[in-house]
Amino acid sequence: MYSVEIDRSKSLVVISAVQHVTAEEAKRTAQQLRELLNDVAPGFRVLADFRWLESMDPAAARHVAEIMDTLAEKGVASVSRVMPDPHKILVSIFYRNSIMVPKSKSLLSKHYLMRCKA
């Protein structure tokens, strides 16, 4: 399952993935994200929480790339990812633009990084 939420007061978008993510779920999330970011000013931050992600369909990669492109087009300032296992690569896609993606092993340190930039 994939979900996306936005906290406009903090200029924060939270993208979460849980258990197994299908290509259709990733496609829906990409569409939902585009709609949510329609009136968001550039400079927002993203927290991608993948702590509970077990697997992702390879066909979802195309939609994950769409999500990343949308974030870049809308002017994302930073993306912080929380991974279940730092050695496990779920989808290997790289940003085309220079977007800061801090590395951290825990949600607590990610949360700290996000609060420090607010």
C-alpha positions, -999 to +999 in steps of 0.1 A: +000+000+000+012+035-009-002+067+006+006+104+005-004+132+030+005+168+031+008+191+061+006+226+046+014+244+078+048+227+079+053+225+041+058+188+045+047+159+023+047+124+038+048+095+014+044+061+030+047+026+016+035-005+036+039-042+029+037-049-009+033-020-034+017-028-067+022-008-099-014+003-098-010+016-062+021+035-073+002+050-103-026+062-080-002+077-056+016+096-085-018+110-096-028+119-061+005+136-054+001+158-086-033+169-073-021+176-038+008+197-050-012+219-073-012+249-050+019+242-029+047+267-031+083+256-040+105+248-011+084+221+005+100+190+021+093+153+017+095+125+042+094+091+024+087+065+050+095+030+038+100+014+072+071-011+067+077-018+030+084-054+022+084-054-016+075-034-047+065-046-081+092-039-107+065-023-128+060+003-101+094+019-109+079+039-137+054+055-114+080+061-087+100+080-113+068+100-121+065+108-083+102+119-083+097+140-114+066+157-100+085+166-068+114+181-088+090+200-111+071+214-081+103+226-064+110+202-036+137+215-012+147+181+003+137+145+005+144+123+036+139+086+033+135+061+060+143+026+048+136-008+065+171-021+058+197+003+045+213-026+026+181-035+008+176-017-025+139-017-034+139+006-064+170+021-079+161+054-095+181+086-092+170+122-092+180+142-123+183+175-104+203+182-073+179+176-045+192+170-010+186+135+002+200+131+037+209+096+048+198+083+082+190+050+098+161+059+120+128+078+118+138+097+149+168+112+133+148+119+101+122+137+122+150+157+138+164+167+104+129+177+092+123+198+123+157+216+121+149+228+086+115+241+095 
